[in-house]
Each structure stands twice: as structure tokens, then as C-alpha cells.
Amino acid sequence: MTPPTKNKVLKKIQQADKQLPWHSSSQLKLYAQLMRLHKPIGIYLLLWPTLWGLWLATPNLIPSIKNLLIFILGVILMRSAGCIINDFADRNIDGKVKRTQDRPLAAGAISSKEALTLCVLIAVTAFFLVLMTNSLTILLSVGGLILAATYPFMKRHTHLPQVVLGAAFAWSVPMAFAAEAYGIRQEAWLIYLAVVLWTVVYDTFYAMVDRDDDIKIGVKSTAILFGEQDKIITGGLQILTIYTLILVGQRFALGTAYYASLVIVAGLFAYQQWLIRFRDRDACFRAFLNNHWVGLAVFIGIVADKFLK
């Protein structure tokens, strides 16, 4: 598969520009594409567990506004930095995959030096935000950075990069507790486990989209590891996710509103299994995208429970 030229990438960027919240130079549009600002699903999937953690960590109706702003901005920044690192790691293979062949780094529209410079600037900005919290949160942020930087390279060494991604995405939960409650309750690690399980599920759906291309180029994933058992295993992991979230509800003494949200989550999981039943690429991608609603449903359940008590 021949990688697209820079002109072809610019044409695609012009098409995607309508989704961006501003109009700017072509170079800035390339940076926005590199950061995937036109595809906010990754921000949502990282944001929801963060908000779960903040709301469950506080004894009040809502967390502090300062922490809310810090973590929301931090999610956007770190997801953007993660996308850049991922594309840098995959710059020599993305051009061989149909879904990723028009990414700016793969097409040569942005240099590796530009990408790494932008990534460092974003990471430094995110770190300045963390400095506004406390020493425990700052210490935990180092672990989060290591996980985020490590994940993109795992697909070359293990069939479980989705687990590493889950560990990275879930890391915002202990950080949220550290910032809001000045400590990490043992129960917080149940939320962490639920997020890891959930992430493995939806990122396996994502990997199923590229499975054929990944097998050809030697990239590893849970989609390849699970093989013909992918539907059964992801279904089992979804059941474990719900069970873990039930335990979360028990440990945090959550009520009817929260458990009602888990019923909705179960319905969404069933719908996702229906979508992937034929392993069609587009359907698997829709199943991946549908997980935005899973995160939102749990968040609404937590917030509603707070307000109803």
C-alpha cells in the first residue's frame, strides 16, 4: 500500500477542517490532525473515568472547580501528546494500514522533529497544570507519563498493548483521588480495575478494524491474540467490567441511580456485541465509538446518586 503524498493529506485536512473549532494555516491544521482534535472520542474515553474518580473522591456534591479545570485540560493535553507519541512510534507502518495511511507523520507532511517538539511542549504544559495540585498527585503523574509513553511501543513486543493502554487511561483515577481527597482509598483501585477491563474491550474492537493489516505487517494486539474467540472474550470482559462496577457501587455506598446506569451499560455492551457479530470493520469501529455512551452513563449515575442523597 503506497503512503499518500503531502498534497493528498492536505486535501483530507481541508475536508476535516469543518470539524475543527477554528480556521488557521495549513501547518496548524496539520498539528491539529496530529493531535486528533477533530476526533474527540479519545478525549471522551479518557475523560469519563477521570470524572468518575473526581466525583467519587469528593464528599461534596461536586469536586473543586480548580481540580475539575486542571483534570479536564490535562485530559485534552495528555490525549493529544499520546496521539503524537503513537504516530511517532508508528510513522513507518501507518502508511501500510488503510485507516492510518493519511496521518501527517506517515505521509511526511510533518517531520519527526516537529512532532516531538510539539509533544514536549504539550507534556510540559500538562506538568505545569499538575504542579497546581499536591505532591502525591505530582508523583503519580510521573507514572502516568511513563505509561503513556510506553504504550505505543508495546504492540511490537506483546499481544497485550490494550492492557497497557488500559493501565494508562485508568491512571487518572488514582490521580483524581490524590488531588481531590489528598490520598488514595483502597476502593479507588476497584475503579482502576474496571477502567482497565473496559479499555481492553473497546480497544480490542478498535484493533479488530485493523486486524488484517496488522497481521501482514507484524503488529500485535488482543484482536489477533483472541482470534476466533474475540467475541466470547470481549463479552466476558464486559461482564467482568459490570461486576467490578457493581463492587464499586457497594464500596462507595451508591444507590438506585447508579445501578440504573449499570443496566444501561449492560444494554450498550449487548448492542456492541451485536455490532461486531460479523466482524465487519465499520461495525467494529461503531462498537468502539459506542463506548463514549458507556462512560457517560456511569458518570450520570454517579452524579445523580450524589444529588439524590
C-alpha positions as CSV (number, residue, x, y, z in Angstrom):
1,M,0.0,0.0,0.0
2,T,1.6,3.3,-1.1
3,P,1.6,6.1,1.5
4,P,-0.3,9.2,0.4
5,T,1.5,12.4,-0.7
6,K,1.5,15.6,1.3
7,N,-0.9,17.2,-1.1
8,K,-3.4,14.3,-0.6
9,V,-3.1,14.7,3.1
10,L,-3.7,18.5,2.9
11,K,-6.9,17.8,0.9
12,K,-8.1,15.4,3.6
13,I,-7.3,18.0,6.2
14,Q,-9.4,20.6,4.3
15,Q,-12.3,18.1,4.4
16,A,-11.8,17.6,8.1
17,D,-11.3,21.3,8.8
18,K,-15.1,21.8,9.2
19,Q,-14.9,19.6,12.3
20,L,-12.1,21.8,13.9
21,P,-13.2,24.7,16.1
22,W,-11.1,27.3,14.3
23,H,-9.7,28.3,10.9
24,S,-5.9,28.6,10.6
25,S,-2.9,27.9,8.5
26,S,-2.4,24.6,6.9
27,Q,0.5,23.8,9.3
28,L,-1.6,24.4,12.3
29,K,-4.3,22.2,10.7
30,L,-1.7,19.5,10.3
31,Y,-0.8,19.8,14.0
32,A,-4.5,19.6,14.9
33,Q,-4.8,16.5,12.8
34,L,-1.7,15.0,14.5
35,M,-3.3,15.7,17.9
36,R,-6.6,14.2,16.6
37,L,-8.6,17.3,17.8
38,H,-11.1,16.6,15.0
39,K,-11.7,13.1,16.5
40,P,-12.5,13.7,20.2
41,I,-13.5,10.1,21.0
42,G,-10.2,9.5,22.7
43,I,-10.7,12.6,24.9
44,Y,-14.1,11.3,26.0
45,L,-12.9,7.8,26.8
46,L,-10.1,9.3,28.9
47,L,-12.3,12.0,30.5
48,W,-15.2,9.8,31.8
49,P,-13.1,7.7,34.2
50,T,-11.3,10.9,35.3
51,L,-14.7,12.4,36.2
52,W,-15.8,9.2,37.9
53,G,-12.7,9.4,40.1
54,L,-13.1,13.1,40.9
55,W,-16.8,12.7,41.9
56,L,-16.3,9.6,43.9
57,A,-13.3,11.1,45.7
58,T,-15.1,14.2,47.0
59,P,-17.6,14.1,49.9
60,N,-19.3,17.1,48.3
61,L,-21.8,17.3,45.5
62,I,-19.1,18.4,43.1
63,P,-15.3,18.4,43.2
64,S,-13.4,21.6,43.5
65,I,-13.6,23.8,40.4
66,K,-9.8,24.1,40.3
67,N,-9.4,20.3,40.1
68,L,-12.1,20.0,37.5
69,L,-10.4,22.5,35.3
70,I,-6.9,21.0,35.9
71,F,-8.1,17.5,35.0
72,I,-10.2,18.4,32.1
73,L,-7.4,20.4,30.5
74,G,-4.9,17.7,31.5
75,V,-7.0,15.0,29.7
76,I,-7.1,17.0,26.5
77,L,-3.4,17.7,26.6
78,M,-2.3,14.2,27.5
79,R,-4.5,12.6,25.0
80,S,-3.0,14.9,22.4
81,A,0.5,14.1,23.5
82,G,-0.4,10.4,23.4
83,C,-1.6,10.6,19.8
84,I,1.7,12.3,18.8
85,I,3.8,9.6,20.5
86,N,1.7,6.9,19.0
87,D,2.1,8.3,15.5
88,F,5.8,8.8,16.0
89,A,6.2,5.2,17.0
90,D,4.1,4.1,14.0
91,R,5.4,6.5,11.5
92,N,7.0,3.8,9.4
93,I,4.0,1.4,9.5
94,D,0.9,3.7,9.4
95,G,1.3,4.2,5.7
96,K,0.7,0.4,5.2
97,V,-2.6,0.5,7.1
98,K,-5.7,1.7,5.2
99,R,-7.2,3.5,8.2
100,T,-4.0,5.4,9.1
101,Q,-2.2,6.0,5.8
102,D,-3.2,9.7,5.6
103,R,-1.9,10.6,9.1
104,P,0.5,13.6,8.8
105,L,3.6,11.9,10.1
106,A,3.1,8.8,8.0
107,A,2.7,10.9,4.9
108,G,5.7,13.1,5.6
109,A,3.5,16.2,6.0
110,I,5.1,16.8,9.4
111,S,8.7,15.9,10.4
112,S,9.6,13.8,13.4
113,K,11.4,16.7,14.9
114,E,8.3,18.9,14.7
115,A,6.1,16.2,16.2
116,L,8.4,15.5,19.1
117,T,8.8,19.3,19.8
118,L,5.0,19.7,19.9
119,C,4.7,16.6,22.1
120,V,7.3,18.0,24.6
121,L,5.5,21.4,24.7
122,I,2.2,19.7,25.4
123,A,3.6,17.5,28.1
124,V,5.4,20.4,29.8
125,T,2.1,22.4,29.8
126,A,0.3,19.4,31.3
127,F,3.0,19.1,34.0
128,F,2.6,22.8,34.9
129,L,-1.1,22.0,35.5
130,V,-0.2,19.1,37.8
131,L,2.1,21.4,39.8
132,M,-1.1,23.3,40.9
133,T,-2.2,20.2,42.8
134,N,-0.2,18.4,45.6
135,S,2.9,16.3,46.0
136,L,1.2,12.9,45.8
137,T,-0.6,13.9,42.5
138,I,2.7,15.2,41.1
139,L,4.4,12.0,42.0
140,L,1.7,9.9,40.4
141,S,1.8,12.0,37.2
142,V,5.3,10.6,36.6
143,G,3.8,7.1,36.5
144,G,1.1,8.3,34.1
145,L,3.7,9.8,31.8
146,I,5.7,6.6,31.7
147,L,2.6,4.5,30.9
148,A,1.5,6.9,28.1
149,A,5.0,7.0,26.6
150,T,5.4,3.2,26.8
151,Y,2.1,2.1,25.3
152,P,2.7,2.9,21.6
153,F,5.8,0.6,21.5
154,M,4.1,-2.3,23.2
155,K,2.4,-3.6,20.0
156,R,5.8,-4.6,18.8
157,H,6.6,-6.7,21.8
158,T,3.4,-8.1,23.2
159,H,-0.1,-9.1,22.1
160,L,-1.4,-7.1,25.1
161,P,-0.9,-3.4,24.3
162,Q,-4.5,-2.9,25.1
163,V,-3.8,-3.8,28.7
164,V,-1.0,-1.2,28.8
165,L,-3.4,1.4,27.3
166,G,-6.0,0.5,30.0
167,A,-3.4,1.0,32.7
168,A,-2.5,4.4,31.2
169,F,-6.1,5.5,30.8
170,A,-7.1,4.3,34.3
171,W,-4.2,6.1,35.9
172,S,-6.2,9.3,36.0
173,V,-8.4,7.6,38.7
174,P,-5.7,7.4,41.5
175,M,-4.5,10.9,40.4
176,A,-8.0,12.2,40.8
177,F,-8.3,10.8,44.3
178,A,-4.9,12.1,45.2
179,A,-5.8,15.6,44.1
180,E,-9.3,15.7,45.5
181,A,-9.0,13.6,48.6
182,Y,-5.2,14.0,49.3
183,G,-4.9,10.2,49.4
184,I,-6.0,7.1,47.5
185,R,-8.7,5.0,49.1
186,Q,-8.3,1.2,48.5
187,E,-11.7,1.3,46.8
188,A,-10.2,3.5,44.1
189,W,-8.3,0.6,42.7
190,L,-11.6,-1.2,42.0
191,I,-12.5,1.7,39.7
192,Y,-9.0,1.4,38.2
193,L,-9.6,-2.3,37.5
194,A,-13.0,-1.6,35.9
195,V,-11.4,1.0,33.6
196,V,-8.6,-1.4,32.6
197,L,-11.1,-4.1,31.8
198,W,-13.4,-1.7,29.9
199,T,-10.4,-0.3,27.9
200,V,-9.2,-3.7,26.8
201,V,-12.7,-4.3,25.5
202,Y,-13.2,-1.2,23.4
203,D,-9.6,-1.1,22.2
204,T,-9.9,-4.7,21.1
205,F,-12.9,-3.6,19.0
206,Y,-10.6,-0.8,17.6
207,A,-7.9,-3.3,16.9
208,M,-10.4,-5.6,15.1
209,V,-10.7,-2.8,12.5
210,D,-7.0,-3.1,11.6
211,R,-6.5,-6.8,12.3
212,D,-5.9,-8.0,8.7
213,D,-3.4,-5.1,8.1
214,D,-1.7,-5.7,11.5
215,I,-1.2,-9.4,10.8
216,K,0.5,-8.6,7.4
217,I,2.9,-6.0,8.9
218,G,3.6,-7.9,12.2
219,V,1.9,-5.5,14.7
220,K,0.4,-7.3,17.7
221,S,-2.9,-6.8,19.5
222,T,-5.5,-8.5,21.6
223,A,-7.7,-8.8,18.5
224,I,-5.0,-11.0,17.0
225,L,-4.4,-12.9,20.2
226,F,-8.1,-13.6,20.8
227,G,-8.6,-14.7,17.2
228,E,-11.9,-16.5,16.6
229,Q,-12.7,-16.2,20.3
230,D,-12.7,-12.4,20.2
231,K,-16.5,-12.1,20.6
232,I,-16.6,-14.5,23.6
233,I,-13.6,-13.0,25.3
234,T,-14.7,-9.4,24.9
235,G,-18.2,-10.4,26.1
236,G,-16.7,-12.0,29.2
237,L,-14.6,-8.9,29.8
238,Q,-17.7,-6.8,29.6
239,I,-19.4,-8.9,32.2
240,L,-16.3,-8.6,34.5
241,T,-16.4,-4.8,33.9
242,I,-20.1,-4.6,35.1
243,Y,-19.3,-6.9,38.0
244,T,-16.4,-4.7,39.1
245,L,-18.6,-1.6,38.7
246,I,-21.2,-3.3,41.0
247,L,-18.5,-3.8,43.6
248,V,-17.6,-0.1,43.2
249,G,-21.2,0.8,43.9
250,Q,-21.2,-1.3,47.0
251,R,-17.9,0.0,48.4
252,F,-18.9,3.6,47.8
253,A,-22.5,3.0,49.1
254,L,-24.0,4.2,45.8
255,G,-27.8,3.9,45.3
256,T,-30.5,3.2,42.7
257,A,-29.5,5.9,40.2
258,Y,-26.0,4.4,39.9
259,Y,-27.3,0.8,39.5
260,A,-29.8,2.0,36.9
261,S,-26.8,3.4,34.9
262,L,-25.2,-0.1,35.0
263,V,-28.4,-1.5,33.4
264,I,-27.9,1.0,30.6
265,V,-24.2,0.0,30.4
266,A,-25.3,-3.7,30.1
267,G,-27.6,-2.8,27.2
268,L,-24.9,-0.8,25.5
269,F,-22.5,-3.8,25.8
270,A,-25.1,-6.1,24.4
271,Y,-25.5,-3.7,21.4
272,Q,-21.8,-3.6,20.9
273,Q,-21.7,-7.4,20.7
274,W,-24.5,-7.3,18.2
275,L,-22.5,-4.8,16.1
276,I,-19.3,-7.0,16.0
277,R,-21.2,-10.2,15.3
278,F,-19.9,-10.4,11.7
279,R,-16.5,-8.7,12.5
280,D,-17.2,-6.1,9.8
281,R,-14.6,-3.3,10.0
282,D,-17.1,-0.4,10.0
283,A,-19.3,-2.2,12.6
284,C,-16.4,-2.9,14.9
285,F,-15.4,0.8,14.7
286,R,-19.0,1.8,15.6
287,A,-18.8,-0.6,18.6
288,F,-15.7,1.2,19.7
289,L,-17.3,4.6,19.3
290,N,-20.3,3.5,21.3
291,N,-18.2,3.2,24.4
292,H,-18.4,7.0,24.8
293,W,-22.0,6.4,26.0
294,V,-20.9,3.8,28.4
295,G,-18.6,6.3,30.2
296,L,-21.3,8.9,30.1
297,A,-23.9,6.6,31.5
298,V,-21.7,5.7,34.5
299,F,-20.9,9.3,35.1
300,I,-24.5,10.3,35.1
301,G,-25.3,7.5,37.5
302,I,-22.6,8.7,40.0
303,V,-23.6,12.4,39.8
304,A,-27.4,11.6,40.1
305,D,-26.7,9.4,43.1
306,K,-24.9,12.3,44.8
307,F,-27.7,14.7,44.2
308,L,-30.4,12.3,45.2
309,K,-28.9,11.6,48.6
